[in-house]
Amino acid sequence: MSSTASSSHVPPPKSSPSSKQPTDDQIQESTHLIRTRLRELRLDDMASLAQQQQLEFGNPIIDEQVSWVRLSITNLFHFFGYLTATWGSIIVNIFNTNLDIGDRFSTFTFAAGASVILLVIYLWCLISTNPVLVWLYRLTVGRGSGGLGLVNSMNPNLFKNMTQAQAEAAKEKLSAPPKDDADFHSREFSLDIAKMLLQISSLMYERDNKDTVKAVKQIQSQLAQADRVTRGLASIPLGLAGSVIGDRPDRPGRLFSSLLGGKNISSIADQVLSIEHKSRDAIDLWADKYGMCFEPISELASLSQAYVSVFWDPTSTWIAVAFKGTDPRSFEEWTTDFTATFANAQEDITGFNMVHRGFKERMFPSAHISSQRKPWTSISAAVKVVAEGLTKYRDPDTKINV
């Protein structure tokens, strides 16, 4: 899964003098409200992850540091797992009477090529995650990267290639109203929008999930203090609180407060958010530079590197939903990409057909309990929160591009 930033794209808007525009004070108020609600959704997502870890592994404390040796061995198991699955399928297909000699040869060639490429990727991951080599890289080649993460440090000029004028042009086009129905299917390209979305996609690699793991660990330590989900639900076993949490699964903060309970919710929330906030400085600096806002939303049902965030301009009418895709140094994610299979997502989202199974499992995990929040619920709720905030002081019929 590659890193993507999605947003609608239409031509620049026509001026409308009668359009209702929010004042600076109203923009500040709505932005504060949006951030508050998004962080409540964020707390819900991390609380769900903490509960998931506790239920699956029985140990409420996450090991946030995985040694390079252990990671390398785990990756080797992933590699052999891929080889077993791939070549097992190839052997079956070789004896398939419906395939001619050309089909058998092309299938064998593809599997052999993929296996060699994945072996090279395994060696790359072995090298690029070695702490000594990473330290040497940062000390030498990476010194001129300006503090960027390892992925973006290979192209340190990336975030210097967009001017303020280009950013303003991109935001103006992103907030443009839809065309008339007659022109709806026309295609247009904007270099300004492309530059901005490319930078947003790349920025997703600037957040280190180590602080997120520490934040989830902090929530787990609170869960570990009781044998039940909360003090207020002391008679309900852990994992069965879904029916009590109940009617509004997308209500910001409800899952977090229901799981932890007690009168120190605000203090615990502040501690958790302050831990995670340390890893997002580079993204916040970029967003501030171009007059935008950023908030992470969901870890996509895992404590790996993948996550999803939203970007928006408090003075405009657009939202960009950005996913961090395959980490070039994560061999587990590479094997997921190479074993691409598809699943039907129509049961989860009306109108969808076949999607990448790995992506579907991140958005709509099949193994979950009723009290846990699916990432899609958090994402859709976040879009709704931002859209409501952006339209609060605008005309009632204002449309938000997503």
N, C-alpha and C positions, 0 to 999 in steps of 0.2 A: 504494500500500500504506500503510494507516494504521498508526500506532503502536499496538501491542497488548500487553497483558500477560495471559497465560492462566494459569488455575489452576482446579482443581476446586472445587465449592461444594456443601456439604451442611450440615445443621443442626448446632448445638453438640453435642459429644461427651458421652456419658454417662460419669460418673465410674467408674473402675475401679481400686479400691484395690490390686488384686493386680498391676496393670500394672507392669512393670519400667521404672524411670525412671533415666536416666544422672545421675551426680553432676556437680558443677561442673567438677571436674578432667577427667572423661571428656568433657564437652561441649567444653572448651577443647582437649583433645587431638584429638578428631574434627574440630573446626572447622579446626584448623591443617592436618590431613591433607587435608581437602577443598580448602582454599585452595591448598595445594601442588600437588595433582593438577590442579585447574582451571587453574592458571597454566601447568602443563606442557602442557595441551591448548591453551591460548592461544598459547604459543610455537610449537606445531605449526602452528596456523592461520596465524600470521604468517610462518613459514618457508615454508609452502606458497604464500602470496601472493608472497613475495619471489622464489621460484623461478618462479612463473607470469609475473611481470613480466619476469624475465630471459629466459625462453624466448620470450615473445611479442614483446618489443621489442628484445631484443639488448643493451640498455643496462642494466647492473645497478644504476645509480643512478637513483632516482625523483626527478622534479622535484616537490618537495613544495609549492611555491608557484606557483599559477596566477594570472596577472594578471587584473584585472577585464575589461580589453579582450579578452583571449583567451577568457575564460569567456563573455563576451557574444556573441562571434562564434560560438563553439561552440554556444551555446544557439540562436542564429539558424539554424544548420544543422539542429539538431534540429527547430525549428519548421517549416522548409521541408520537411524529411523527413516530418513528420507530415502536412502539407498534401498532399504528393505522394501518399502512401499512401492517405489518406482520400478525396481527391477522385478519384483514379484508380479506386478501388473504386466511388465514386458514379457515375461516368460509365459504368462497365460495367453497374451495376444499372439505370440509366435505360433501357438498351436490352434489359433482361431481359424477355422476353415473358411470364414467369410473374408479373410484378408489375403490379398495376393502377395507375391514376393516383393513388389515395390512398396506396399504398405508396411510390410514387416521390416524392410530395410530402413524406411524413413522413421518408423517408430523407434527402432533400435538406435539409429543415429542421433535422434533428438534426445533420448534418454542418456546416451553416452556423453553428448555435448553438455547437457545440463549438469550431469554429475561432475564433469571436469571443472565447469565454471563454478559450481558450488564448492568444490574443493579449494579453488583459488580464493573464493570469498571466505571460507573458513580460515585459511592462512592469514588473510587480511585482517579478519576480526581478532585472530590470535595476536597479531602484531599491534594493531591499533588500540587494543584494550590493555596492553601491558603497561603497568604504571610507570616503570622505569623509562620505557620508550616514549610514553606520553609526556613525561617530565622533560626528557631531552628535546623533544619536538618543541614544546612551549619555550624552552630555554634558548633555542636557536631559531628555527624557521618561524615559529609562532609568536616571536616577540613583537613583530610589527602588526599584529592582528588587532590591537586596541582592546584586548580583553574579551574578544569574541570566543564562543565555544569552539570546540575542535572542528566541527563540520564547517562552520562559516569562516573559520580562520584560514581555510584554504583559498578563500576569495574575499579578503578583507575589504576590498573596494566596493563590494556589492551594495552596501547601505549608503554609499556616497554618490550613487548614480541617479538619485531622484531629487530634483530641485523643489523648492516650496511652490513655485508656479505649476510644476507638473502635478504635485500632490493636490493642489487646489482644483486643477482641471479634472483630475481623476475623481475627486469627491463630488464635484458638480455633476459629472456625467453619471456617477453611480446613483445619485439621488434624483435623476430625471424621471418624470412620470412615464408610464407605458405609452407606446404609440397607439394610434387608432388600429382597430382590428384588421383593417385591410393591409396594414404594413407590419403586422405582428411577427411574421416569419422571416422578415428581412434580417440579414446578418451584417454587422458592422464591427470593425476592430478599432480599439483605442489603445495606442501605445502607452498613454498615461495610466489607464486602468491596469494594463498588463504589468507595468513596472511596479505599481502599488501592490497588486496581488502577489507578484513574485516575491517582493520583500516581506509581505506578511507571511507567506508560506515559509520563507527562510528563517524568519524570526522565531517560528515555532520550535526551532532547534536550539534556541538560546536559553530555554528553561531546563534546568537540571532537576530530575525527579527525586534526587536524594532528599531534598527538603520536604517534598510531598510525602515520601515514605516516613520521614520523621513526624510529620503532622498526623498521618494516619496512626502511627505508633502512639502518639499522645492520646488520640481518641480511644485506641485499644486499651491503654492503661486505665482509662476511666471505665470502660466496659468491664474490665477485669476485676473491678472492685466489688462487683455484685454478681450473683449467680443468675439474675434475671435481667430482662432488657432494661428496665428502669425501676426506680423505687416506687413510682406511682403505679406500675403494672407488675407488681411483685408476684402475683399469682399466675402470670402468663409466661410460659417457657420462652427462652430465647429463640427467635425465628418464627414465632407464631403471632407476632404483634401486628401483622399486616391488616387483619380485619379490624383492629382497634385504630390503627393509624388512618386507614380507611378511605374516606370519600374523596379527598383531594390529593392524589399522589404527587401532583406537581406543585403543591403549595410550598413556597420557599421556607426552609427552616423547620418544617413540620417533622420530617423524619429524624433529623439531628436531635431536636428537643425531645421527641418521643423515645428515642433510644437511650439518651443520656439522662433525661429527667433532672430533678433536683433544682436547687435555687442558684447554682453557680454556672448556669448555662452560658451567660454572657461572658463570664471570665474565661471559661474553657474555650469558647469560640474565639475570643481575642488571642489566646495563647496559640491556638491551632493556626489561625490566619497569619499571625506574626512570624511563625516558623516558616510557613510556605512562602511568604512574601519576599524573603531574601533572594530567591532564585529567579525573580522576574524583573530585576532592575533594568537589564538591557532592553527588554521589550517595552517597559514603561517609559524609558527615556526616548525611544523611537516614537512611541505613540504621542508623547507630550510635544515632541518636536514638530509633528505634523497636525497637531490639534485633534487627536483621536483618543479613544479610550480602549482599554484592553482588560478582559477578565477571563481566566480559565474557568471552564465549566465542569468537565468530566474527565476522569482517567480511563474511560471506556472499559470499565469492569475489569481492570487489571492494574498491577503496580509496575508494569513495564514502562517503556519510554513513550508510548502513544498517548495522546490526549487531545481534547478539542477545546477551542476557545472562541470567543466572539470579539470582534473589533467593531467599533462604530464611531461616528462623528456626532457629537451632541448637538451640533448646529444643522445637521443634514437629516436626510430621511432614508438611510441605507444601513444595512448590517452585513458584515462579512463573517461567515462561519468558517473557521480554519481548523483543519485537522493536521496534526503532526503524523507523518507517515513513517515509512521504514527508516529506522536509524541505521546508517551505513555500517555501524560497528556492532549491531545486534544480529547475531547469526540466527537466533530463533526466529526473528522476523523475516530474514531472508528465506529460511526454509518454508515458512508459511506462504511467501510469495511464489516460490517455485512449485509448491504443491497446490496450485490454484484449482479449486473446485467451486462449483456454484450451487447456490441454494435459493429456493423461492422465498421472496420476502413479502408476498402479497398479503399474507395473514397479518403481518405487522404494519405495513403501510399500504393503503389502498392505491392501486395504480402501479405499484412496483412489480417487477417480474423477477428475473434471475439476477442475483448479485453475488459478488465474491463471498464465499462461505466465511472466510476469516473476518471480513468486514461486518458481515451480518452478526456473527457471534459477539463482536465488540459492541455493536449497537443494540442487539436484542439477544443477550446471552440466554441459551436454552436452560442452563443449570442455574436457577436462582430460586429464592423463596419469596413469598408474597410481600414481605416487609422490605425487601431490597428494591432499590430503584434502578430500572433499566436506564442505560445512558441516553437512549432516545428520549425518554421522559424528561430528563434534565435539559437536553439540548432544545427540545421544542418549547419547554417552559422558559428557557433563557431567551429565546427569540421573542416569545410573547412579552416577557418583562421589558426587554429593550424597546420593542415596538410600541408598547403602551406608554413608556416613558417619553419616547421621541414625539408621540402624537398628543401628549397630554395638553399642551398649550397651542396646538395647531388646529386647523379646520377639521371638523368631524370626518370628512371624507378623504383625509390625507392617507396616501398609500405608502407603505414601506417596502423598499426593494431588499430582498434577501438573497 
